[in-house]
Amino acid sequence: MQDNWRVSSLSEKGGDITDKDADGKDSEDNASKDLAVEERFTPDFYINQIPSSQTVIDSLSKERNFANYQLGVIYKEKFKEYQLAVNKFEKLLGDSLEERLVLPSMYNLYKLYEILNKEQAEVMKQNIIRLYPTSRYAQILLNPSSEVEESSDSPNAVYEKIYKQNRSGDPKGAIAAVENAINRFTGDEIIPKFELLKASIAGKLGGLGELKTALNYVALNYPNVDEGKKAEKMIAVDLPKLEALQLSKAPSTNWKILYPTQDFEDASTKKLREKIDKFIKDKELKKLSVSLDIYTMTDNFVVIHGMNSEDLAKGVASVLKEFKEYKVPETPIIISAENYTVVQIKKNLNDYINGVIPENPTQPNWDGTIEREPVKEQPKQKQQQQPVGNEQDQPQGIKKNSNGNQPMSEEQEYGPPPSPQLPTKGGKK
Protein backbone atom coordinates (compact mmCIF):
# COMPACT_ATOMS: atom_id res chain seq x y z
CA MET A 1 0.00 0.00 0.00
CA GLN A 2 1.13 3.50 -0.67
CA ASP A 3 1.08 6.27 1.86
CA ASN A 4 -1.54 8.98 1.45
CA TRP A 5 1.04 11.62 0.53
CA ARG A 6 2.29 9.49 -2.34
CA VAL A 7 -1.24 8.94 -3.64
CA SER A 8 -1.92 12.64 -3.35
CA SER A 9 1.25 13.44 -5.26
CA LEU A 10 0.37 11.09 -8.08
CA SER A 11 -3.14 12.48 -8.29
CA GLU A 12 -1.86 16.02 -8.59
CA LYS A 13 0.60 15.07 -11.32
CA GLY A 14 -2.08 13.13 -13.15
CA GLY A 15 -4.39 16.10 -12.93
CA ASP A 16 -1.78 18.41 -14.41
CA ILE A 17 -1.12 16.12 -17.33
CA THR A 18 -4.83 15.64 -17.99
CA ASP A 19 -5.45 19.38 -17.95
CA LYS A 20 -2.64 20.10 -20.39
CA ASP A 21 -3.66 17.29 -22.72
CA ALA A 22 -7.26 18.47 -22.65
CA ASP A 23 -6.19 21.93 -23.59
CA GLY A 24 -3.78 20.69 -26.25
CA LYS A 25 -2.24 24.11 -26.83
CA ASP A 26 0.50 23.89 -24.20
CA SER A 27 1.57 20.49 -25.43
CA GLU A 28 1.93 21.70 -29.01
CA ASP A 29 3.90 24.79 -27.93
CA ASN A 30 6.28 22.72 -25.83
CA ALA A 31 6.76 20.23 -28.65
CA SER A 32 7.63 22.97 -31.13
CA LYS A 33 10.09 24.51 -28.67
CA ASP A 34 11.73 21.16 -28.06
CA LEU A 35 12.00 20.60 -31.80
CA ALA A 36 13.66 24.00 -32.30
CA VAL A 37 16.21 23.25 -29.59
CA GLU A 38 16.89 19.70 -30.78
CA GLU A 39 17.68 20.85 -34.31
CA ARG A 40 20.96 22.28 -33.08
CA PHE A 41 22.03 18.84 -31.95
CA THR A 42 21.18 16.84 -35.04
CA PRO A 43 24.02 15.26 -37.09
CA ASP A 44 23.30 17.63 -39.97
CA PHE A 45 24.09 20.60 -37.75
CA TYR A 46 27.71 19.39 -37.46
CA ILE A 47 28.03 17.78 -40.88
CA ASN A 48 27.20 21.10 -42.54
CA GLN A 49 30.13 22.69 -40.69
CA ILE A 50 32.71 20.26 -42.02
CA PRO A 51 34.87 22.18 -44.53
CA SER A 52 34.63 21.01 -48.12
CA SER A 53 37.06 23.45 -49.73
CA GLN A 54 40.43 21.83 -50.43
CA THR A 55 42.20 25.09 -49.56
CA VAL A 56 40.61 25.15 -46.10
CA ILE A 57 41.34 21.45 -45.55
CA ASP A 58 45.01 21.95 -46.49
CA SER A 59 45.23 24.92 -44.14
CA LEU A 60 43.79 22.89 -41.27
CA SER A 61 46.24 20.07 -42.00
CA LYS A 62 49.16 22.48 -41.82
CA GLU A 63 47.92 23.91 -38.52
CA ARG A 64 47.50 20.39 -37.11
CA ASN A 65 50.99 19.35 -38.20
CA PHE A 66 52.61 22.43 -36.71
CA ALA A 67 50.68 21.95 -33.46
CA ASN A 68 51.89 18.33 -33.32
CA TYR A 69 55.45 19.49 -34.02
CA GLN A 70 55.25 21.96 -31.13
CA LEU A 71 53.78 19.23 -28.91
CA GLY A 72 56.71 16.99 -29.76
CA VAL A 73 59.13 19.76 -28.77
CA ILE A 74 57.27 20.31 -25.48
CA TYR A 75 57.38 16.56 -24.68
CA LYS A 76 61.10 16.58 -25.41
CA GLU A 77 62.20 19.85 -23.79
CA LYS A 78 59.80 20.47 -20.93
CA PHE A 79 58.52 17.11 -19.76
CA LYS A 80 61.45 14.89 -20.78
CA GLU A 81 58.91 12.38 -22.12
CA TYR A 82 61.25 11.17 -24.82
CA GLN A 83 59.17 8.25 -26.11
CA LEU A 84 56.06 10.43 -26.44
CA ALA A 85 58.16 12.97 -28.33
CA VAL A 86 59.48 10.21 -30.63
CA ASN A 87 55.93 9.06 -31.33
CA LYS A 88 54.89 12.59 -32.34
CA PHE A 89 57.85 13.22 -34.65
CA GLU A 90 57.63 9.76 -36.25
CA LYS A 91 53.93 10.25 -36.94
CA LEU A 92 54.64 13.67 -38.42
CA LEU A 93 57.19 12.23 -40.85
CA GLY A 94 54.62 9.62 -41.86
CA ASP A 95 52.02 12.30 -42.71
CA SER A 96 52.02 14.69 -45.66
CA LEU A 97 54.31 17.11 -43.85
CA GLU A 98 55.23 20.47 -45.34
CA GLU A 99 58.89 20.72 -46.24
CA ARG A 100 59.85 23.30 -43.62
CA LEU A 101 59.04 20.85 -40.80
CA VAL A 102 60.65 17.72 -42.29
CA LEU A 103 64.30 18.45 -41.51
CA PRO A 104 63.66 19.89 -38.00
CA SER A 105 61.57 16.80 -37.18
CA MET A 106 64.34 14.51 -38.41
CA TYR A 107 66.95 16.35 -36.37
CA ASN A 108 64.79 16.23 -33.24
CA LEU A 109 64.36 12.49 -33.78
CA TYR A 110 68.13 12.12 -34.13
CA LYS A 111 68.67 13.87 -30.78
CA LEU A 112 65.98 11.69 -29.16
CA TYR A 113 67.38 8.49 -30.64
CA GLU A 114 70.77 9.39 -29.19
CA ILE A 115 69.12 9.01 -25.79
CA LEU A 116 66.91 6.00 -26.52
CA ASN A 117 68.51 4.04 -29.35
CA LYS A 118 72.04 4.68 -30.67
CA GLU A 119 71.55 2.53 -33.77
CA GLN A 120 68.46 4.46 -34.85
CA ALA A 121 70.33 7.70 -34.16
CA GLU A 122 73.08 6.70 -36.58
CA VAL A 123 70.53 5.79 -39.25
CA MET A 124 68.77 9.13 -38.87
CA LYS A 125 72.09 10.96 -38.96
CA GLN A 126 73.02 9.34 -42.27
CA ASN A 127 69.58 10.11 -43.69
CA ILE A 128 69.94 13.80 -42.85
CA ILE A 129 73.43 13.97 -44.39
CA ARG A 130 72.30 12.06 -47.49
CA LEU A 131 69.02 13.87 -48.12
CA TYR A 132 70.08 17.37 -47.02
CA PRO A 133 73.86 17.54 -47.55
CA THR A 134 74.02 21.35 -47.74
CA SER A 135 71.81 22.03 -44.73
CA ARG A 136 73.08 23.53 -41.52
CA TYR A 137 71.99 20.38 -39.67
CA ALA A 138 74.19 18.25 -41.93
CA GLN A 139 77.15 20.54 -41.28
CA ILE A 140 76.59 20.26 -37.53
CA LEU A 141 76.41 16.45 -37.72
CA LEU A 142 79.55 16.24 -39.87
CA ASN A 143 81.49 18.66 -37.66
CA PRO A 144 80.06 18.27 -34.15
CA SER A 145 83.17 19.56 -32.36
CA SER A 146 83.92 22.54 -34.60
CA GLU A 147 82.21 25.82 -35.23
CA VAL A 148 80.04 25.85 -38.32
CA GLU A 149 81.15 28.65 -40.57
CA GLU A 150 78.71 31.53 -40.34
CA SER A 151 77.45 33.10 -43.55
CA SER A 152 75.63 36.40 -43.85
CA ASP A 153 72.44 34.38 -44.24
CA SER A 154 72.95 32.07 -41.25
CA PRO A 155 70.44 32.09 -38.36
CA ASN A 156 72.88 33.94 -36.08
CA ALA A 157 73.63 36.57 -38.70
CA VAL A 158 69.93 37.07 -39.43
CA TYR A 159 69.24 37.40 -35.70
CA GLU A 160 71.93 40.07 -35.27
CA LYS A 161 70.58 41.98 -38.24
CA ILE A 162 67.01 42.00 -36.91
CA TYR A 163 68.21 42.86 -33.40
CA LYS A 164 70.08 45.92 -34.72
CA GLN A 165 67.10 46.88 -36.88
CA ASN A 166 64.90 47.00 -33.79
CA ARG A 167 67.49 48.87 -31.72
CA SER A 168 67.93 51.47 -34.47
CA GLY A 169 64.28 52.47 -34.21
CA ASP A 170 62.48 50.29 -36.75
CA PRO A 171 60.36 47.88 -34.67
CA LYS A 172 57.70 47.65 -37.38
CA GLY A 173 60.20 46.34 -39.89
CA ALA A 174 61.84 44.18 -37.23
CA ILE A 175 58.59 42.43 -36.21
CA ALA A 176 57.92 41.41 -39.82
CA ALA A 177 61.52 40.25 -40.24
CA VAL A 178 61.54 38.20 -37.04
CA GLU A 179 58.28 36.46 -37.99
CA ASN A 180 59.77 35.52 -41.36
CA ALA A 181 62.91 34.25 -39.64
CA ILE A 182 60.92 32.09 -37.20
CA ASN A 183 59.04 30.55 -40.10
CA ARG A 184 62.23 30.05 -42.08
CA PHE A 185 64.36 28.54 -39.31
CA THR A 186 61.64 26.45 -37.64
CA GLY A 187 63.28 23.73 -35.54
CA ASP A 188 66.67 25.45 -35.29
CA GLU A 189 68.16 25.83 -31.83
CA ILE A 190 68.19 29.61 -32.23
CA ILE A 191 64.38 29.83 -32.45
CA PRO A 192 63.96 30.62 -28.71
CA LYS A 193 66.16 33.71 -29.20
CA PHE A 194 64.00 34.83 -32.12
CA GLU A 195 60.86 34.25 -30.05
CA LEU A 196 62.16 36.30 -27.12
CA LEU A 197 63.17 39.11 -29.47
CA LYS A 198 59.70 38.93 -31.01
CA ALA A 199 58.16 39.22 -27.53
CA SER A 200 60.21 42.35 -26.82
CA ILE A 201 59.17 43.99 -30.10
CA ALA A 202 55.53 42.95 -29.67
CA GLY A 203 55.49 44.62 -26.25
CA LYS A 204 56.97 47.78 -27.70
CA LEU A 205 54.29 47.99 -30.39
CA GLY A 206 51.29 46.44 -28.65
CA GLY A 207 51.73 47.16 -24.97
CA LEU A 208 51.80 44.96 -21.90
CA GLY A 209 49.07 42.60 -23.06
CA GLU A 210 51.02 41.64 -26.17
CA LEU A 211 54.24 41.37 -24.15
CA LYS A 212 52.66 39.08 -21.58
CA THR A 213 51.15 36.78 -24.21
CA ALA A 214 54.45 36.49 -26.07
CA LEU A 215 56.50 35.89 -22.91
CA ASN A 216 54.08 33.18 -21.78
CA TYR A 217 54.56 31.46 -25.14
CA VAL A 218 58.35 31.52 -24.78
CA ALA A 219 58.24 30.34 -21.16
CA LEU A 220 55.87 27.48 -21.98
CA ASN A 221 57.57 26.21 -25.13
CA TYR A 222 61.24 26.66 -24.18
CA PRO A 223 61.39 26.18 -20.40
CA ASN A 224 64.83 24.54 -20.30
CA VAL A 225 66.83 27.09 -22.30
CA ASP A 226 68.06 30.51 -21.21
CA GLU A 227 65.41 32.39 -23.17
CA GLY A 228 62.58 30.44 -21.57
CA LYS A 229 64.02 31.10 -18.11
CA LYS A 230 64.41 34.81 -18.89
CA ALA A 231 60.79 34.95 -20.04
CA GLU A 232 59.64 33.19 -16.86
CA LYS A 233 61.58 35.67 -14.74
CA MET A 234 60.20 38.68 -16.59
CA ILE A 235 56.64 37.38 -16.09
CA ALA A 236 57.21 36.88 -12.37
CA VAL A 237 59.36 39.92 -11.55
CA ASP A 238 59.10 42.68 -14.15
CA LEU A 239 55.58 42.49 -15.59
CA PRO A 240 53.75 43.07 -12.27
CA LYS A 241 55.77 46.25 -11.75
CA LEU A 242 55.03 47.52 -15.25
CA GLU A 243 51.34 46.72 -14.81
CA ALA A 244 51.31 48.76 -11.60
CA LEU A 245 52.50 51.94 -13.35
CA GLN A 246 49.85 54.65 -13.51
CA LEU A 247 49.30 58.04 -15.05
CA SER A 248 49.82 60.85 -12.57
CA LYS A 249 48.96 64.48 -11.93
CA ALA A 250 52.24 64.95 -10.08
CA PRO A 251 54.26 68.08 -10.98
CA SER A 252 57.00 67.65 -13.54
CA THR A 253 59.97 69.60 -14.89
CA ASN A 254 60.02 67.78 -18.22
CA TRP A 255 57.24 68.25 -20.77
CA LYS A 256 56.63 67.19 -24.35
CA ILE A 257 54.37 68.14 -27.24
CA LEU A 258 53.01 65.27 -29.32
CA TYR A 259 51.65 65.57 -32.84
CA PRO A 260 49.99 62.27 -33.85
CA THR A 261 50.63 60.94 -37.35
CA GLN A 262 50.29 57.65 -39.16
CA ASP A 263 53.08 58.19 -41.67
CA PHE A 264 56.28 60.15 -41.07
CA GLU A 265 56.79 60.50 -44.81
CA ASP A 266 53.42 61.87 -45.90
CA ALA A 267 53.21 65.45 -47.13
CA SER A 268 51.41 66.92 -44.12
CA THR A 269 53.84 65.37 -41.63
CA LYS A 270 56.86 66.57 -43.58
CA LYS A 271 55.36 70.05 -43.64
CA LEU A 272 54.76 69.88 -39.87
CA ARG A 273 58.38 68.89 -39.25
CA GLU A 274 59.62 71.76 -41.44
CA LYS A 275 57.53 74.29 -39.49
CA ILE A 276 58.77 72.97 -36.13
CA ASP A 277 62.38 73.13 -37.33
CA LYS A 278 61.83 76.69 -38.59
CA PHE A 279 60.26 77.70 -35.25
CA ILE A 280 63.20 76.32 -33.24
CA LYS A 281 65.69 78.04 -35.55
CA ASP A 282 63.82 81.37 -35.64
CA LYS A 283 63.50 81.56 -31.85
CA GLU A 284 66.98 80.13 -31.22
CA LEU A 285 65.56 77.57 -28.80
CA LYS A 286 68.57 75.31 -28.66
CA LYS A 287 67.21 73.33 -25.72
CA LEU A 288 64.31 72.06 -27.81
CA SER A 289 64.68 68.95 -29.93
CA VAL A 290 62.42 66.85 -32.15
CA SER A 291 62.07 63.10 -32.47
CA LEU A 292 59.92 60.73 -34.53
CA ASP A 293 58.48 58.20 -32.08
CA ILE A 294 56.60 55.02 -32.94
CA TYR A 295 53.55 54.32 -30.78
CA THR A 296 51.80 51.29 -32.31
CA MET A 297 51.81 49.48 -35.65
CA THR A 298 49.57 52.21 -37.09
CA ASP A 299 50.18 55.32 -34.99
CA ASN A 300 53.23 57.52 -34.42
CA PHE A 301 54.18 60.85 -32.89
CA VAL A 302 56.26 63.84 -33.92
CA VAL A 303 57.56 64.87 -30.50
CA ILE A 304 59.02 68.18 -29.31
CA HIS A 305 61.22 67.75 -26.21
CA GLY A 306 62.94 70.10 -23.79
CA MET A 307 60.27 72.21 -22.05
CA ASN A 308 60.55 72.50 -18.28
CA SER A 309 56.93 73.44 -17.54
CA GLU A 310 53.43 72.77 -18.82
CA ASP A 311 52.86 76.48 -19.42
CA LEU A 312 55.95 76.69 -21.62
CA ALA A 313 54.80 73.65 -23.61
CA LYS A 314 51.35 75.21 -24.08
CA GLY A 315 53.03 78.46 -25.13
CA VAL A 316 55.14 76.75 -27.77
CA ALA A 317 52.09 74.88 -29.11
CA SER A 318 50.11 78.14 -29.21
CA VAL A 319 52.81 79.98 -31.19
CA LEU A 320 53.00 77.13 -33.69
CA LYS A 321 49.23 77.21 -34.10
CA GLU A 322 48.53 80.96 -34.13
CA PHE A 323 51.53 82.74 -35.67
CA LYS A 324 51.23 83.26 -39.40
CA GLU A 325 54.80 82.08 -40.00
CA TYR A 326 53.85 78.57 -38.88
CA LYS A 327 50.06 78.03 -38.70
CA VAL A 328 50.27 74.37 -37.66
CA PRO A 329 46.74 72.96 -38.05
CA GLU A 330 47.31 69.68 -36.16
CA THR A 331 46.02 69.45 -32.58
CA PRO A 332 48.89 68.78 -30.15
CA ILE A 333 48.93 66.70 -26.99
CA ILE A 334 50.78 68.26 -24.04
CA ILE A 335 52.17 65.60 -21.71
CA SER A 336 54.81 65.23 -19.01
CA ALA A 337 57.78 62.96 -19.64
CA GLU A 338 56.67 60.69 -16.81
CA ASN A 339 53.19 60.20 -18.24
CA TYR A 340 54.60 59.77 -21.72
CA THR A 341 56.68 56.86 -20.44
CA VAL A 342 53.54 55.24 -18.99
CA VAL A 343 51.61 55.85 -22.21
CA GLN A 344 54.31 54.21 -24.30
CA ILE A 345 54.46 51.18 -21.98
CA LYS A 346 50.73 50.66 -21.45
CA LYS A 347 49.37 52.15 -24.71
CA ASN A 348 46.75 54.12 -22.77
CA LEU A 349 46.88 57.47 -24.55
CA ASN A 350 43.08 57.67 -24.66
CA ASP A 351 42.95 57.52 -20.86
CA TYR A 352 45.31 60.49 -20.70
CA ILE A 353 43.37 62.46 -23.31
CA ASN A 354 40.05 61.74 -21.57
CA GLY A 355 41.44 62.72 -18.17
CA VAL A 356 41.30 59.22 -16.66
CA ILE A 357 44.16 59.94 -14.26
CA PRO A 358 44.23 58.76 -10.61
CA GLU A 359 44.44 61.46 -7.96
CA ASN A 360 46.97 59.54 -5.87
CA PRO A 361 48.73 56.94 -8.06
CA THR A 362 50.83 54.25 -6.48
CA GLN A 363 54.51 55.13 -6.39
CA PRO A 364 56.56 52.73 -8.57
CA ASN A 365 58.60 50.44 -6.33
CA TRP A 366 61.55 50.07 -8.65
CA ASP A 367 64.27 52.28 -10.13
CA GLY A 368 64.06 51.29 -13.78
CA THR A 369 66.83 48.71 -13.67
CA ILE A 370 66.41 44.98 -14.04
CA GLU A 371 65.34 43.43 -10.76
CA ARG A 372 66.85 40.18 -9.57
CA GLU A 373 64.78 37.37 -8.15
CA PRO A 374 64.29 37.72 -4.38
CA VAL A 375 67.03 36.09 -2.32
CA LYS A 376 67.39 35.56 1.40
CA GLU A 377 69.16 38.41 3.15
CA GLN A 378 72.74 37.72 4.17
CA PRO A 379 74.82 39.61 6.76
CA LYS A 380 77.18 41.18 4.21
CA GLN A 381 74.58 41.91 1.57
CA LYS A 382 74.63 45.69 2.12
CA GLN A 383 78.39 45.92 1.59
CA GLN A 384 78.15 44.14 -1.76
CA GLN A 385 75.41 46.30 -3.24
CA GLN A 386 76.32 49.16 -5.53
CA PRO A 387 74.26 52.36 -5.37
CA VAL A 388 72.26 53.09 -8.49
CA GLY A 389 72.51 56.82 -7.82
CA ASN A 390 71.82 58.93 -10.89
CA GLU A 391 71.44 56.11 -13.36
CA GLN A 392 68.18 57.54 -14.64
CA ASP A 393 69.92 60.82 -15.42
CA GLN A 394 72.11 59.12 -18.00
CA PRO A 395 71.29 60.01 -21.62
CA GLN A 396 69.12 57.37 -23.26
CA GLY A 397 71.78 56.59 -25.80
CA ILE A 398 74.22 55.49 -23.07
CA LYS A 399 73.34 52.06 -21.70
CA LYS A 400 74.89 51.26 -18.36
CA ASN A 401 74.09 48.85 -15.63
CA SER A 402 73.83 49.51 -11.93
CA ASN A 403 77.57 49.97 -11.37
CA GLY A 404 77.58 52.82 -13.87
CA ASN A 405 80.45 51.70 -16.09
CA GLN A 406 79.64 48.35 -17.67
CA PRO A 407 77.62 47.85 -20.88
CA MET A 408 74.18 46.38 -20.45
CA SER A 409 73.96 42.62 -20.73
CA GLU A 410 71.69 40.82 -23.16
CA GLU A 411 69.36 40.06 -20.26
CA GLN A 412 69.00 43.77 -19.53
CA GLU A 413 68.23 44.45 -23.17
CA TYR A 414 65.02 42.49 -22.79
CA GLY A 415 64.06 44.19 -19.54
CA PRO A 416 61.42 46.88 -19.02
CA PRO A 417 62.09 50.50 -19.97
CA PRO A 418 63.04 53.05 -17.28
CA SER A 419 60.30 53.78 -14.77
CA PRO A 420 58.62 57.19 -14.59
CA GLN A 421 60.58 59.45 -12.28
CA LEU A 422 57.76 60.45 -9.94
CA PRO A 423 58.88 62.53 -6.97
CA THR A 424 59.20 60.69 -3.67
CA LYS A 425 57.69 61.88 -0.42
CA GLY A 426 60.90 63.68 0.37
CA GLY A 427 60.77 65.54 -2.92
CA LYS A 428 63.74 63.75 -4.47
CA LYS A 429 63.72 61.69 -7.58
N, C-alpha and C positions, 0 to 999 in steps of 0.2 A: 504493500500500500504506500501511496505517496502522501507526504505531509500536505496539510492544507495550503501552506505558502507556495509549494511547488505547483499544486493544481491551479492556484490563483494566477501564478506567473504564466503558466501555459495558456490559460484562458485569455489573459490580457494580450499575449503575443498573437494568439489565434484571432482575436478580435481585430487587432491592427491589420493583420494580413487580409482578413475578410473585407474590412472596410476599404482598403486600398484596391483590392481586386474588383470590388463592386464598383468603385469609382472608375477604375481603368485608366484614368488620365495620368495619375502619379506613376503608375507602372510603366507606361509608354515613355514618359519623360525620362525616368531613370534609365530605361533601356537605351534610349538614344544617347544619353550622356555617357553611359558605359561604352557604347560602340565608338563614340568619338574619342574617348581616352584610349581604348584598346587599339585603335588604328595606328597609333604611334609605336606600338610594340609588335606589329605584324612583321613577318620576314621581309615583305616588300619594302617596308620603311628603311631597312638596312641595305637590302640588295640594291635599291636605287641610288644609294650613296657610294657604292663601289665604283672607283674610277674606271672608265673605259678607254680614255685617251692614252695612247702609247707613250706620249710625252710625259704625262703625269705619272704613269706607272714607272717609267725609267727614273724619274726624279725621286720617287718614293724609294726605289731600290737603292739609289745612290745614298740617300739619307740613312737607310737601314744599314748599309754596308759601313758607312763612316761611323755610325753609332756603335756597331759591333767592333770596329777597329778600336775606338776609344775605350770600349768596355774591356777589350783584351789588354790594353795598356794599363788600365786601372787595376785589373786582376794581377798583372805582372808587377807594377810599381808600388801600388799602395797596399794591397792585401797579401802579396807574396803567394798567391794561389796560382802556382806555375802551371799545373795541369789544366786548370780552367782556362788560363790564358792561351795555352797551346791549343785547346779545343776551339777557341774562338778564331785564332789566326788560321788554323788548318781549315776550318769551315769557310772562312773568307776566301782563301785561295782556291777552294773548290767551287765557289760561286762565280758568277760573271762579274768579277771585280774590276773597277776602273783602274787604269794603268798607274795612276799616281799612288795607289795604296798597295800595289803588288810588291814592289821592292821593300818598302818599310815593313810590310807584314813578314816577308821572307827573312829580313834581318832580325826582327823581333823573335821569330821562331828559332833562328840560329842561336841567339843569346839564351833563349829558354832551353834549347836542346843541350847547350853546354852545361847546364845545371842538371838536366834530367837524363840525357842520353848522348854520350860523346860521339857515338857512331853516326847518329842522325845529324848531329851538329856538323860533322865533317861533310856529310852528303849535301846539306843545305849550303854550306860554305862554297863547295865546288859548283853548285847550281848558280849561286849568285855571281861568282867569278865568270862562269861560262856564259850565262845569259845576259849579264850586264857588266862586261869587262871594263867599260870606261866610267862606270859610276863611282861616286865617292865611297860607297859601301865596299865595292870591290877593292879600291885602293887601301882602305882601312884593313880589310882582311888580308891583303897581300903584304902589307907593311904595318903590322900591329904595334911594333915597338918604335916606329919612327914617325915623325911629323909628316902628315900629308901636305904636299905643297899647296899653298893657298893661291888661288887665282882671284882676279878682280870680281869674278862671278860666284865665288864660293859662299856658302852660308855665312861664315864669319865676316867676310868682306861686305856682303849685302847688309848684314846686321849693323856694322859700323857706319855704313852709308846712311841707313835710315835713322840711326841714333843721332847722327850729326844733323840730318835734315830736320829732325824734331827740335834739337837744341838751337838751331839757327833761326827758329821762328816760323817753321812751316809745318805745324801739326796736321793740317788738313791733307797735305801731300803725303806726310809720313804715315797717317792712318791707312790710306789707300795702299801705300807701298808695303806696309807690314802685313796687311791682310793678304796681298798677293804672295808675299814671301812665305807666310804660313801655309798657304795652299800649295805652293811650289815645293817646299821642303818638308812636307808632311812625313812624320816618322823619324826625321833627323833629330839627333840629340840636342841640337840648338833650339828646337821649337819652344821649350819653356822660356828661354830668354826672349824670343820674339813675342810670346804671349804676355810676359810681364811688361815689356815695352809697350805693347798694344794697350794693356790696362792703364798704364801711365798716361798715354795719349788720349784714351777714351775719357779718363777723368778730367783731363784738361779741357776737352771739348764739350763733354756732356754733364759734368758735375759729379757730385759724390755718389749718386745712384748708379751711374755708369761705372764709376771706379769700383764700387763695392761689388757689383755683378761680375766684373772682369777679374777682380782679385779672388773672388770665391771660385771662379772657374780654374784659375791657376793653382790655387791651394788644393782643390779637390782632385785635379787631374795629374798634378806633379808633386805629390806630398814629400817625396824622398830626395828631391834635388834642391839646390840652393834657392832657386827661384820660387818654388812652392813654399819653402820655409819663410822666405822674405814676405811673400803674399800673406801667409798665415799671421805673421807678426804685425804687418800693417793693418790687417783686419782687427786684430786684438788690441793693438796699442795706439795706432795713429788715427784710424777712422773715427773712433768715438770722440776724439778731441776735435777733429775737423767738423763733425756733425754738431758739436756743442757751440761752435762759433755763431755769433749773432750780430746783426746790424745794431748800431749804437748811435745815440744822440750825444755822445761824449764830445767835448771840445777837441779840436784838432789844429795842428799848425802845418798841415800838408793837405792841399786841396787840388782837385783835378776838374777839368771840363771835358765831358765826353760828347762826341758827335757820332751818333749811330750811323752805320753804313753797311751795306751788304757786299759791296765790291770796292776795294781800294783803287781800282783802275778805271772806274767809270768816270764820265766827264764831270758830273757834279761833285764827286769826291775830290778829284784832282783840282777843281776850281776852289773848293773849300780849303784844301791844303795850301794852295798858292796864296789865298787871302790871309790865312793864319801866319804864314811865313812873312808876308809883307807887313802885317801888323807888328810882329815881333821885331822886324828890322827897322820899321819906321819909328817905333817907340823906344828902340834900343833896350829892350827887356831881355838882357842876356841870361837872366836866371830862368826864363821860360824855355821849355823844350817841347817837342812834339813826337809822339810815337804812334805807330799803327798797331793796335792790339786786337788780337782775335778773341772773340767771346764764345761763339758756338760754331757749328759747321756752316751756319747761314748768316750769322750776325757778327759784326766787327765794330770797333770804335776808332775814331781819330781822337787822340787824347792830348790835351795840353796839360803839362806838368809845371810845378814850381811856384804855386801861389800859397802864401802862408796863412791866408784867412778866407773864410767863405765870402765875405764882402768883396775882397779883391777879385776872387773868381767870378762873382756876379758882375763886377765892374768890367772885367775883361770881356765877358760874354755880351754885356750890353753894348760896349764899344763896337765889337764885331758885328752886332746886329743892326745898330742904329746909324753909325757913321757912314756917310756916303762912299768913302774910300773902300769900304769892305762889304757892307750890306749882306751879311751871311744869313740866308733864309732858314737854315736848319735850326731846329730847337735843341739847345744843349741840355745836358744833365750835369748839374753841379754836385760833386760827391767828394767826401774826404778820402784820403788814401787808405785809411783803415777800413772803411765801408767798401771801398773798391776791391780790396783784397777779399773780403767776405763774398762779395758779388761774383767775383771771378771763380772762387772755390765752389760756391753753392748754386750759382746760376739763378739767383733770386733778384734780378734787377727790378722786376715788376713789383716786388714787395717794397723795395726802396722808393720807386716812383710813386706808389700808392700810399706811402707813409706808414707801412706796416713795420714799425720799428719799436722794439721793446723799450720801456722807460728805464729799466734797470737790468741791462743784459748781464749774463754771467761772465765774469772775468775769465779769459782763457787761462788754463793752468799749465801752459807750456811756453817755451821761449822761441819756438820756431825751428829748433834743431831736432834731429832724429832722436826719439826717446828709446832707451834700452828697456828690455823686459825687466820687470821688478825683480830685485835680488835681495836676499836677506842682508840687513845692515851688519857691517863688520867694524871692529874698533877703529881701524885705521882708514876707513872709507873717506872721511873728510879730507885727510891729507893727500889722498890720491886724486881727488877731483880737481879739475881745472875750471876756473871761473869763465863763464861765457861772456861776461862784460858787455862790450859794445858790438857784439857780433851783428846785431840787426842794423847797425849804422854803416856796415860795409856796403859799398856800391854793389848793385845786383850783379854786375858782371864779374865780380871777384868772388869765387866760391871757396870758402874756408870752413873747416870744421871747428869744433869747440875749443881747440887749443890755439886757433887764430893763425896758424902758419902752415898747415898741411892741406893739400888739395882734398876736395870731397871724394869719398869713396863711391864705388858704384852703388852701394846700398843707399847712401845718402841721396844719390841722384833720383831714386825712386820714391823718396820720402815726400811728405807734404810741403807745400810752400810756406814761407815765413808767416807767422801768426800776426794778426793785427796788433799794432802797438798801442793798445788802450792804456790810459794812465792808471797807475795803481793808486791805492788809497793814500799813499804818501805823496802822490803827485809826480813820481818818477816813472820813467818808462822802463 
